[in-house]
Amino acid sequence: MAEWFFSTIGNLFKKDKISDDAHSSSIEILPDEVLEKVFIILSGREVCQVVTMVCKRWYAIVDDENFWIEKCLREKKLIKSNLRIFYGNPTLKVKHFYFFNKFEKNLLKNSCGKNQMNHWITNVNMENVESFNNNKEVKKIIDAYFNRNDNSLNVNEWEIQKKDEEAGSKLIKNKKGKLLSKFATTNYWGKKLQVIDLREENNYYKILSILKAKIKISENYSARFDCGSVYKLIVYIIDDQFQVVDKFKYEDTMPQWTEGQWKLIQHTFSIKKPVRYIIFYHAGKDTQYWAGFYGSKITNSSIKIFI
């Protein structure tokens, strides 16, 4: 349908090949309701980059908020019960929601160490992270993260491993088949974290609970084949007042002799209360106390929001 449609549009603009009568007797004679049904099945990019440029009439059809409501419903970006959010708040536009939501993308940056330790912090007091006692401790960590200097991180407890023959674990690849680098720990605890501010990521963060959104986290971890290690993952969901709304804790101790296989840890949060921040913390070390980076390896970390 899309190929036929754009081919027809192209023909309409070849003025030297068609007459005005032919122009008026083709697509232009279709009523708005029919054109809207055609435009609905096109991609958002095609609607904005092609349809809106043809004429004022077509622009008006796809600029209407009801058009984007139908498009969101058709593509299951929204369900009918969630439309009340937009009806009751004129500052929220369905069209903007369709284009500017960053849901279903990985919110974590530098998840495999491609950019060294950028976007992670290691040089803050991590003791409280594993068990926050109050919102002041939460705020302190979040403030430390957003006041960080990526160029002055203490990375003595971490190494970026890109050559698999030096890593002592099996190969790990992304969905495109490309080999991934990984963070490796040493003989004492390597701890690092990243904070996601959902307000900076998406204009609609305040209504995630109304949308019944899911926050899915995942990560791959491994040990060397010849060295035991310990791995930890803790993820906190935080509100505007720095209160912990939900949390997930996981720990695994791997024996000394393994095949160096990679494991996958996953968890899904159901958002039932307003949220603002996500704290993603992980840690690891070896259990043999060997000099060098023989501890837990971590890569392919991910935080994604689904509605």
N, C-alpha and C positions, 0 to 999 in steps of 0.2 A: 504493500500500500504506500509506504513512504517513498519508495523509488518511483512509483508511477506518479505520485503527487508532485514530487519535485521536478520530474521530467516535464510534467504538464506546465508547471510554473515557468520552467525555462523556456518552453515553447511560446508562452504568452508574452515573454519579453523580446522575442525575435520579431520585432515590428516589421522587418523587411520580408518576413515570410507569411505573416498572417494579417488579415484585415481587421479593422475595428469591429466589423460585424461578427467575425469569428471570435474575437476577444469577448464581446458581450454575450455571445451565445454559448460560451463554455462555462468555466468555473464561476464567473461573476453572476450567472443567473441563479446559482444555488442559494437557498435561503440561509440565514445565519445559523439556524439550528443544525443544518446539514454540515456546514463548514466546521462548526464547533465539534461535531462528532469525528470529523476527519482530523482536526488539529489535536484532539484529545489523545489519539493513538501515537502521535509523533513524540519524539524525545523532547525533554525540556530545552536542550540545546537547539534543536531544529526549530522549535516554536519561537525562541528568542532571537536566533540569528538569521532566520529566513522569513518566517511568517510575519513577524512584526515589521519587516522592512518592505513588504509588498505594497500595502496601501493602508490608509487610515481606518478603513472598515475592518480589515483583518486585525489590525493592531487593537482596535476597540474590543473585538471578540475575545482575544486572548489576554487582554489586560483586565478583564472583569474578574473579580474575586471568586465568583461562582464557577468560573472555568477552572481555576486552580483547586477549588474544593473537589470538583468532580475528578480532576486529574490525580489528586492525592488519594482519593478513595479508590479509584481504578487501580493505581499502582500500590495500594495498601501501605501508603506512608501514614495514613490516618484511618481511624475507624469512626463511624458516625457519632458514637457517643462522645468523642473527643472534640467535636466541632463546637460545642458550647464554650470551650476555652476561647475561641476566636470571636464568637458572637458577643461574649461578655467583656472583651478587651480590645478596643479599637486600635491599640498600638501594635497588636500582633496581626500580621498579615499572612494568610495561607500561602500566597505566592512567595514571600520571603522565606517561609518555613520550607517550602519545596526546594528552593535553590541554596539557601545558606546553611541548612543543617549539616553538621559534620558527623552525624551519627554513622556508625558502621565503619568508620576508619579508625586506625590505631592511634590513640591519643598519646601514647608513650613515644618519646623521641629517643633516637639513638639506642634502639633496643638490642642491638647486637655488638655495639662497640665500634662501629664503623667510624665514628667521629671521636675516638678515644673515650674520655670520660665526660664529655660535654653533656649537659642537661641532667647530670646526676650529682648528688652531693655525698661526700664521704667524710668530710672534715668537720662534722658537728657532733655534739653529744648524742649518740644513738641509744643510750641506755634506756631512756624513757619510751622509745618508739615501740618496743615490744610489749609495753603495758602502760598506756597512758593513765595517769591518775586524775587529771582534770583538764579542762579546756585551755588553761594557760600553757600547759606543756604542749598541747596540740598547736596552739598559736605560735609558740616559740619555734617549733620545727618548721612550720609553714613559712614564717617570716625569714628564717635562716635560708630556706630554699630559694625564695624569691629575691634575697639579697646576696646570693652566691656570686662568685667570680669563677667562671668555668676555667680560666687560665691558671688558677692557683690551687687546684685540688690536690689533696694529699692522696696519692695513688700507690703508696707503698704496699698496700694490702691487696691490690688488684693488678692483673696483667691482661692485656688484650691479646688473645691467641688467634692468629690467622692461618698459621701453617699446621695442618692437621697431623702431620707426622711428629710434631712436637707436643701435641695436646694429650696424647694417650687415650683418647676416646674415639668412638666411631664418627664417621662423617655425618654432618647434619646440613640439610639443604632447605631452602625456602620453596614455596609452591612453584616457582619458576625454574627450579633445579639448580639454583646458584648456591654455592657453598657459603655458609654463614661463619662469620667470626664469632668469638665468644669471650665473655668475661671469665677469668679464672682466679680463684682465691689461693691463699697460701696456708702456712701452718698456724696462723692465728686468725681470728674472725675478721673477714672482710665484710663490711656493711655499707650499703648505699641505698639511696632512695630517690624517688622523683615525685613531685607533687603536680597534680593536674588541677588547674582552676577552671571549672566548667563554665564560669561566666565569660572567660576569655575565649573559650572554645566554641560556645554556642549561645545565641541570644535567647534560646528557649530553655535554658537550664532550670529555670524556676518551675517549669511545668512538667518536668520529667516524672514526678510522682503522679500527676494527673494523667499523663500519657501511659502510665503503668510500664515505664521503660525498664529494661534489663541492662545491667552493667556486667559484661563478661570479661573476665581476666584469664590470662593463660601465660604459660612460660615453659620452656624446655630447660632441663637441668641434667647433669651427668657427673660421674666420678671418673677418674683415671682407672684403667683396668688393673693397675697394680697398687693403688693407694686408696684406702677408705676415706670417706668424707661425710660431712654433715651439711645439709641444705635447709634454709628456712625461707618462707614467704609469708609476709603479713600485708594485708591490704585493708585500709580503713576508708569508709565513706563518711564524709564530714559535712556538717551544715554551715550556714552563715555565721553561727555563733561559736564555731570551733568545737561543737559537741560531736562525739562519735555516734553516727546514726546506725552503722552496721560495720562488721569487721569479719575478716577471714584469716585464719592462722593455719599454717601447714609446716610440718617438719619431717625430714626423712634422713636417716643415717644409712649410708651405703657401705658395704663390707669392703675389705681390702682387695680381694680378687674377684673381678667381674669381667664382663666383656666390653666395658666402656660404653654401654648402650645409653641412649638418651631417653629420658622420661618426660612425660607431659603432665603438668598440673593445670587444672581448669576449675573455675568456680563462677557461678552466676549469682549476682545480687538482684533481688527484686526491689525496685525503688518504691517505697510506700510513704516516704516523708521527703520534704524539700531537701536537696543536697547542693553543695557548692564545690567541695574539694574531694580529690581522691589521693590518698597517700599510698604509694606503691613501694614497699620496702622488702629487700631480700638480703640474705647473708649466707656465708659459707666458710668452711675451713677443712683442712685435711685432719685425719685422726691418727696419723703416723708421726706427725711433727717433723716432716722432712723439709729441709731447706729448699726453697724454690716454690713455684706455683703449681702444686700438686693437689690442691683442694677442689672443692665443687666448682663446676663450670656452669655458666648460665647464659642463655641466649634466647632470642625470638620472643621477648616479653611483649605483652599486648594488653591494652584496655580498650574495649569497644562498647558502644552504647547501641542498643537495639530497641525499637518501639514496634 
